[in-house]
Structures are given as C-alpha cells and as structure tokens.
Amino acid sequence: MRSTHLLSSLLLIFSLLPLRSLAAPLAPERLLDKLSLQLRGRFATPSEKQEFKAELQHDPEHFLDLYGSWIDRWLEDPAYAKQIAQLHKVWWRVPAETTAQLAGDVVAQNRPYSEIYVRDYLYADATTSSAYQALGAKTLADLPFDSPEPVYVPLAPEETRFRGFFASLEFLSTYPDTDTNKNRKRSSQVFRIGFCETLQNVGAKAFTPALSELPPDPHGTNPDCIGCHRRLDPMARFFDRWRPALMMGGLPAFDQEQAAQGQVHVGGPLGMDRGLPGVTDAALGAIVVKQPEFAGCVAKLAWQYAFGSSVAMQQADLNDLTQLYQGTERMNPLVKKVLLHPYFWSDAEIPPLRFEDIKPALKNCGSCHANARGTRFDPEHYPFRADPAANVSLLKRIWKSVNRYPGVRPMPELPQPRLPIETLDALRSWISRGAELEAGHPTLTPEDVEAILE
C-alpha cells in the first residue's frame, strides 16, 4: 500500500516536470524563420528552408546537431552584429551611437565580452571624431574624420578617459551628474547594467511621527533609504572624482586635473571594498567585470535576448549560463545555449504576442496622440493606419521614438524615464513576428519588419 502511494506520488511529480527531452521540434520552416528573426532580424529564405528540411530528412536522429550548425552559421552573419547592437542600445538605454555598435562588433567577433567595459581604444566615426577632438582625446592614431563607419583608434597610455562603456560619451551624457542626484542616478545605472540589480527610491516610509518630531535629515537616517545609499554613495563619490559637466550640446567636458589625481579607494559592497584601487572612472568597468554578479547579469542578458520577459528563467538555467560565461568570457556560447533550449525550438513555444498583449505598453500614448496631428493614432485599435505603408511608417516612428533615436522626438517626453526594457522587448518581439493582430495573422511583411527595426 505504501509503495503504491509512493509510486503514484512520483508519477504526479514527473507529470508536472517540463518534458524537455520529449519536446517535439517545430516544423523546419517555422523553426528556421524563428531562428533567423532572432539572429538576423529577417525571415529565412525559401532556399535556406529547403536546405534545412533536406538535412533533417536525411539525418533526423541528429536534429540538435543540425539545428546547432545553423546557429553557428548565423552567428557569423553580419546582420547578427546589428541585432546585438540593438539589444545593448535598449539595455543600456543610450542613443544609437558608437558604443552599441561596438557591443555588436565585440560579440559578433566572439571577443571577450568584458572588452566593452574595459577597452583601451575609441570606436569612432566622422561624427564622434569631432567630439573627441573637442575634448582633447589623446590617441596613438589619427581620428577618422572622413569615415562614415566606426573604426578602432587606440588610446595613448596617458589618456585615462573614455576607457570602456561607463566612461563613454553616451553613458555620461545619458546619465548626467546634477546637484540633486550627486552621481547616484549614474551609479544606479551601473548596478542595473553591470549587475542586473535595480535600486528603487522608496522614500521616507519608515517614519510615522509628526513632522516636528522627525530628525533634521529623515532621508539620511531612514532605514528604508540607508540600504540603497550604502551601495550607491561609494560609487557616486568615485564618479565625483571626475566630475563631468554637461556642455557642448550635451557632451561632457572633463576636469583633467582631477582625472590626473584620480587615485581613489572605492569602498562599498559587491567587492568594491576589497582594496581595488581606481584610477578615474575608466577603472570602474574593470572593477565591475571582476564581480561574480557581472557573470550572472551577462547570463540574464543572453536569456533576455532570446525570450524577453515571456519565459521565466529558472535557477538551473542561470547557474548553467553563468558557469559557461565564467569559463569562456564570451556571450556567443551563451546565446547558442539559450537558442538550443527546448523552449525556443520545440512545440512548447510560448504563444506569439498579439496586439492585445501590446496594448498595456501603449496605454499612456492615447492621452496625447489620440488627437495629435501627424502622429495621431488610437492605441486601442490596430492597424493604426488603413494604408499599409502609412502603418509601417507610423510603427517605425513609434519604435524610434521610444528608443530615443537621435533626431527623433523622444517618447515618453523628457524628463520622463524611458519605457522599461521588458516593455521595449515585448514591442520589438511583436514587431519582429509581423505585428500579429491575432495569432497567426501578421500584418507586416519581412521587408516591413526590417525597415522598422533597422
């Protein structure tokens, strides 16, 4: 009797486990389209689908090997670099400048991922070369004033600025220092970007007595606030050693004397109290990438790239991907492992997003755009335009506005914060799948999708 009860209990447990080993692959054409959209931003060609289908028919027992070979093949496609650049632009929440292109380049070339944060070179083109020249950047090669594409320009040994993403023009301009945030906002973005940790301002909730009974500085002594300040303030003081001021149309001017005297000790949590010296802000990236939390954050970013917020990441997946990054220091092996996950290639696929799923992301748009000229649309009803070409044009404008492309009016309007990365990822996923009104009914062609997300 007891053994029967044990057997039934085990059967119940196994019935609740995900049947990863028994998952059936998607139809070859559908799977290759899904993979191509993920890695190249466009559907697979008819000839590619036919080739993949023929491979599976010839050797069905080695599905994962054959499928994995297509992942390897498209990880080397130039379009993959653009997809990775787009991922980082959204993740970093910076304009579409050179650092996002650099991220795509570093990942696509399968170089150490930490190079983005600790590089000793500029990644400059004709536009940014003028800005670097105005700031007196010291380099070992001439700046490419005539190059429309970014090129590598090694920094001079004595140049302690611009070394890595946290010392880049884009980061410092997007997250400036002010008299009120004391570099704490900038520091909070380092935690979010480097450690996937969001520190929220909770306010003075812990105090209940009358205002007359409050201490002189309730925020500074509030236990609800102290936890964040113990994490943010040491890094904020670290940034303060450089003290960039927003000048020249939004580009920071640097106090070179302070930079030269920038020998500081970084105190605080996450290893920043382990005696690691800092030499200006450029050293911050080197400190961040050495922390174990950084490896876990790269693992989460690779998962986010494939699934967005539609599939919860299990602890086992996080552990596997973190260990893989620690062993390789590259993102591509993580991307491949995630794309080999049954949740991506099997019939256990998460249902595609429909317009009904996107409505919450657009709920605040109607207050202005329901009656706006030129950009008028009803966020409750889709397609937004009866003319397909006009609908594509409006979607492209929405996409560029919410991602704050240069030269496009940002939405939500400044100084409101950007949309959360989960919302942007859902919107991108919906567009990438053809902006389905209902499941299986895309309203965009592959060419439309490519035009919108370029």
JOURBEL-V82986 format. One record per residue. RES is the residue in one small letter. PHI is phi in degrees with one decimal (* if undefined). BURIAL is b if it has 9 or more other C-alpha atoms within 8 Angstrom, else e. D_LAST is the distance of its C-alpha to the last C-alpha in Angstrom with 1 decimal. Layout:
((RES PHI BURIAL D_LAST) (RES PHI BURIAL D_LAST))
This chain:
((m * e 64.6) (r -64.9 e 62.8) (s -65.6 e 61.0) (t -64.1 e 60.0) (h -65.2 e 58.4) (l -64.0 e 56.6) (l -62.1 e 55.3) (s -66.0 e 54.0) (s -65.5 e 52.4) (l -63.6 e 50.5) (l -61.6 e 49.4) (l -65.5 e 48.1) (i -61.4 e 46.2) (f -65.6 e 44.6) (s -69.6 e 43.7) (l -92.1 e 41.6) (l -78.4 e 39.7) (p -65.2 e 36.3) (l -85.3 e 37.2) (r -63.3 e 34.6) (s -71.9 e 36.8) (l -102.6 e 37.4) (a -65.1 b 33.9) (a -90.9 e 33.1) (p -64.2 b 29.8) (l -65.7 b 27.4) (a -56.6 e 27.8) (p -50.4 b 26.3) (e -63.0 b 23.8) (r -67.7 e 22.6) (l -65.1 b 22.5) (l -67.4 b 20.6) (d -61.0 b 17.9) (k -61.7 b 17.8) (l -66.6 b 17.7) (s -65.8 b 15.0) (l -60.2 b 12.7) (q -68.2 b 13.6) (l -94.3 b 13.4) (r -123.8 b 10.9) (g 76.1 b 8.6) (r -151.6 b 10.5) (f -72.6 b 14.2) (a -67.6 b 17.0) (t -79.0 e 18.6) (p -56.2 e 22.1) (s -68.0 e 23.7) (e -64.9 e 22.2) (k -63.4 b 23.5) (q -65.2 b 26.8) (e -64.1 e 27.1) (f -64.3 b 26.6) (k -62.6 b 29.0) (a -66.1 e 31.6) (e -61.2 b 31.4) (l -68.2 b 32.1) (q -66.2 e 34.9) (h -76.3 e 36.5) (d -142.6 e 36.4) (p -65.5 e 35.8) (e -73.9 e 37.6) (h -114.9 e 34.8) (f -55.6 b 31.9) (l -63.7 e 30.4) (d -65.4 e 30.9) (l -66.8 b 29.2) (y -62.1 e 26.3) (g -62.4 b 26.1) (s -66.6 e 26.0) (w -71.6 e 22.8) (i -61.3 b 21.3) (d -58.8 b 22.7) (r -62.3 e 21.3) (w -85.6 b 17.7) (l -66.5 b 18.0) (e -98.8 b 18.5) (d -75.9 b 15.5) (p -55.7 e 13.2) (a -65.8 b 10.1) (y -63.2 b 12.0) (a -58.8 b 11.9) (k -66.8 b 8.2) (q -65.7 b 9.1) (i -69.2 b 12.1) (a -61.5 b 10.8) (q -63.7 b 8.9) (l -57.8 b 12.3) (h -72.7 b 14.3) (k -60.8 b 12.6) (v -72.1 b 13.5) (w -67.7 e 16.8) (w -78.4 e 17.8) (r 59.7 b 16.8) (v -116.1 b 16.3) (p -60.3 b 14.0) (a -77.9 b 11.1) (e -107.7 e 13.8) (t -69.6 b 15.3) (t -65.2 b 16.6) (a -66.4 b 13.5) (q -63.4 b 12.6) (l -63.0 b 16.3) (a -58.3 b 16.2) (g -61.5 b 13.7) (d -67.2 b 16.0) (v -61.4 b 19.2) (v -69.5 b 18.4) (a -63.0 b 17.1) (q -86.4 e 20.3) (n 56.5 b 22.4) (r -93.4 b 24.0) (p -54.0 b 25.8) (y -62.8 b 23.4) (s -63.6 e 25.8) (e -58.1 b 25.0) (i -61.0 b 22.2) (y -99.7 b 25.0) (v -128.4 b 27.8) (r -62.4 e 26.5) (d -116.3 b 28.9) (y -147.5 b 26.6) (l -93.8 b 24.0) (y -119.8 b 20.5) (a -120.0 b 20.4) (d -128.2 b 19.0) (a -60.4 b 20.5) (t -72.4 b 19.5) (t -74.9 e 20.6) (s -60.6 b 23.6) (s -63.2 b 25.3) (a -65.4 b 25.1) (y -64.5 b 26.5) (q -63.9 b 29.2) (a -62.7 e 30.2) (l -89.2 e 30.6) (g 71.6 e 32.8) (a -62.3 b 30.8) (k -97.0 e 33.1) (t -129.5 b 31.6) (l -92.5 e 33.2) (a -141.4 e 31.1) (d -67.4 e 30.0) (l -70.9 b 26.8) (p -84.4 b 24.2) (f -65.6 b 24.4) (d -106.3 e 23.3) (s -97.0 b 20.4) (p -73.2 e 16.8) (e -105.1 e 15.7) (p -64.6 b 17.2) (v -132.5 b 20.5) (y -81.9 e 23.2) (v -129.9 b 26.1) (p -64.9 b 29.0) (l -79.5 b 30.6) (a -68.4 e 34.4) (p -55.8 e 36.5) (e -80.9 e 37.8) (e -83.5 b 34.4) (t -97.6 b 34.0) (r -97.4 b 31.0) (f 66.0 b 27.2) (r -92.4 b 27.9) (g 101.8 b 25.3) (f -60.9 b 22.7) (f -71.6 b 25.5) (a -112.1 b 26.7) (s -84.0 b 23.4) (l -59.3 b 22.8) (e -64.2 b 19.9) (f -67.3 b 22.1) (l -68.8 b 25.2) (s -77.6 b 23.6) (t -74.0 b 21.9) (y -120.8 b 25.1) (p -76.7 b 27.9) (d -85.2 b 31.6) (t -137.3 e 33.8) (d -66.5 e 37.5) (t -90.6 e 37.1) (n -88.6 e 34.7) (k 50.0 b 36.3) (n 72.1 b 33.3) (r -72.3 b 33.4) (k -62.8 b 30.0) (r -62.5 b 28.5) (s -64.2 b 30.7) (s -63.4 b 29.6) (q -72.6 b 26.0) (v -64.3 b 27.3) (f -63.8 b 29.0) (r -67.8 b 26.0) (i -76.8 b 23.5) (g -86.6 b 26.2) (f -123.7 b 28.4) (c 55.2 b 26.5) (e -119.5 e 29.4) (t -99.1 e 29.1) (l -100.3 e 32.1) (q -98.6 e 32.8) (n -81.1 e 35.1) (v -93.1 e 37.9) (g 78.6 e 40.2) (a -90.0 b 44.0) (k -86.4 e 44.7) (a -79.9 e 47.5) (f -94.5 e 50.0) (t -113.0 e 52.2) (p -68.8 e 55.2) (a -63.9 e 55.7) (l -56.3 e 53.8) (s -65.4 e 57.2) (e -93.7 e 57.4) (l -72.9 b 54.0) (p -65.2 e 53.9) (p -55.7 e 52.8) (d -125.3 e 49.3) (p -61.6 b 48.5) (h -65.3 e 44.8) (g -71.6 e 46.0) (t -112.7 e 48.5) (n -74.1 b 46.7) (p -61.5 e 46.3) (d -69.0 b 43.1) (c -102.9 b 41.6) (i -60.6 b 43.3) (g -55.5 e 41.3) (c -69.6 b 38.0) (h -64.8 e 39.7) (r -65.8 b 41.2) (r -91.4 b 37.7) (l -82.2 b 35.9) (d -63.5 b 38.7) (p -60.1 b 39.3) (m -69.3 b 35.6) (a -62.5 b 35.6) (r -65.5 b 38.7) (f -63.0 b 37.0) (f -61.6 b 34.2) (d -65.3 b 36.9) (r -66.3 b 38.3) (w -96.2 b 35.5) (r 51.4 b 35.3) (p -72.4 b 32.2) (a -111.1 b 32.5) (l -76.2 b 29.7) (m -142.2 e 30.3) (m 52.2 e 28.8) (g 69.9 e 26.3) (g 108.1 e 25.2) (l -90.6 b 25.5) (p -79.6 b 28.4) (a -100.3 b 31.7) (f -114.4 b 33.5) (d -83.1 b 37.2) (q -66.9 e 37.9) (e -64.5 e 41.5) (q -66.8 b 40.5) (a -63.4 b 37.9) (a -67.2 e 40.7) (q -96.6 e 43.0) (g -76.9 b 40.4) (q -71.7 e 42.5) (v -133.1 b 42.2) (h -102.5 e 43.0) (v -92.9 b 40.3) (g -97.4 b 42.1) (g 126.8 b 40.8) (p -82.7 e 39.5) (l 56.2 e 37.2) (g 83.5 e 39.0) (m -81.7 b 38.8) (d -114.9 b 42.6) (r -97.0 e 43.2) (g 76.7 e 44.3) (l -84.1 b 41.0) (p -76.2 e 41.2) (g -120.8 b 38.4) (v -119.0 b 38.0) (t 59.8 b 35.7) (d -65.6 b 32.5) (a -60.0 b 31.1) (a -75.7 b 33.4) (l -60.3 b 31.9) (g -60.0 b 29.1) (a -64.8 b 31.9) (i -71.7 b 33.8) (v -61.1 b 31.0) (v -70.7 b 30.0) (k -85.1 e 33.6) (q -82.1 b 34.0) (p -61.7 e 34.1) (e -65.0 b 32.0) (f -65.7 b 29.1) (a -60.9 b 29.2) (g -65.1 b 29.3) (c -70.2 b 26.3) (v -62.3 b 24.2) (a -61.1 b 25.5) (k -66.0 b 24.4) (l -67.8 e 20.8) (a -63.3 b 20.6) (w -64.8 b 22.0) (q -61.1 b 19.7) (y -59.9 b 16.7) (a -84.4 b 18.3) (f -117.2 e 20.1) (g 60.9 b 19.0) (s -102.6 b 22.2) (s -80.4 e 23.1) (v -127.8 e 25.4) (a -68.1 e 27.9) (m -86.3 e 28.3) (q -81.4 e 32.0) (q -60.4 e 34.0) (a -63.1 e 34.6) (d -65.5 e 30.9) (l -62.6 b 30.5) (n -62.9 b 33.5) (d -61.7 e 32.4) (l -69.2 b 29.0) (t -63.1 b 30.5) (q -63.1 e 33.2) (l -64.9 b 30.7) (y -66.1 b 28.8) (q -61.7 e 32.2) (g -85.8 e 33.2) (t -115.5 e 30.1) (e 61.0 b 28.3) (r -119.2 b 25.1) (m -87.3 b 22.2) (n -56.1 b 21.6) (p -59.3 b 25.0) (l -70.2 b 24.2) (v -60.6 b 21.0) (k -63.6 b 23.0) (k -61.9 b 25.9) (v -66.5 b 23.9) (l -71.3 b 22.4) (l -86.3 b 26.0) (h -68.6 e 27.1) (p -55.6 b 28.7) (y -62.2 b 26.8) (f -89.2 b 23.7) (w -100.6 b 25.3) (s -101.6 b 28.3) (d -75.8 b 29.5) (a -85.6 b 29.7) (e -56.7 e 26.0) (i -67.9 e 25.2) (p -56.2 e 24.8) (p -59.7 e 21.3) (l -70.0 b 20.5) (r -108.8 b 21.7) (f -61.1 b 21.3) (e -58.9 e 24.6) (d -76.2 e 23.2) (i -89.7 b 20.4) (k -49.4 b 23.0) (p -56.9 e 24.3) (a -69.4 e 21.0) (l -105.8 b 21.2) (k -61.0 b 24.9) (n -85.7 e 25.1) (c -73.0 b 22.9) (g -64.2 b 25.7) (s -61.4 e 28.1) (c -109.7 e 26.4) (h -83.2 b 24.0) (a -63.3 b 26.6) (n -127.3 e 28.3) (a -79.7 b 25.7) (r -80.9 e 25.3) (g 79.2 e 22.0) (t -112.1 e 20.2) (r -69.0 b 23.0) (f -158.1 b 22.4) (d -99.8 b 24.6) (p -68.1 b 23.0) (e -91.2 e 25.8) (h -134.1 e 24.9) (y -135.2 b 22.0) (p -65.0 e 20.6) (f -73.5 b 20.4) (r -130.0 b 20.8) (a -70.3 e 23.1) (d -79.3 e 21.1) (p -55.0 e 18.2) (a -64.9 e 16.2) (a -67.2 b 17.1) (n -65.3 b 16.2) (v -62.7 b 12.6) (s -61.8 b 12.6) (l -68.9 b 14.3) (l -60.8 b 12.2) (k -64.0 b 9.1) (r -68.1 b 11.7) (i -61.6 b 13.1) (w -61.0 b 10.1) (k -71.0 b 9.6) (s -69.1 b 13.4) (v -70.8 b 14.3) (n -92.7 b 12.1) (r 58.0 b 13.8) (y -64.2 b 11.2) (p -59.5 e 13.7) (g 81.7 e 15.2) (v -116.3 b 14.4) (r -59.9 e 17.5) (p -72.1 b 17.3) (m -132.5 b 18.3) (p -59.5 b 20.8) (e -64.4 e 22.4) (l -64.1 e 23.7) (p -91.2 e 25.9) (q -63.4 e 25.0) (p -70.3 e 23.2) (r -64.2 b 19.7) (l -65.1 e 19.3) (p -58.5 e 20.5) (i -60.2 e 18.2) (e -63.0 e 19.7) (t -68.2 b 18.7) (l -63.0 b 15.0) (d -67.8 b 15.0) (a -65.0 b 16.8) (l -64.3 b 14.5) (r -64.8 b 11.4) (s -61.5 b 13.9) (w -62.9 b 15.1) (i -65.3 b 11.8) (s -59.1 b 11.2) (r -89.1 b 14.7) (g 97.4 b 14.4) (a 51.4 b 15.6) (e -69.8 b 19.2) (l -74.9 b 21.9) (e -131.2 e 24.4) (a -55.8 b 24.3) (g 85.1 e 23.7) (h -127.3 e 22.6) (p -67.7 b 18.8) (t -107.0 b 17.9) (l -120.8 b 14.5) (t -85.2 e 14.2) (p -55.7 b 12.0) (e -67.4 e 10.5) (d -62.3 b 10.0) (v -59.0 b 8.4) (e -63.5 b 5.7) (a -67.3 e 5.5) (i -73.5 b 5.8) (l -92.4 b 3.8) (e -61.7 e 0.0))
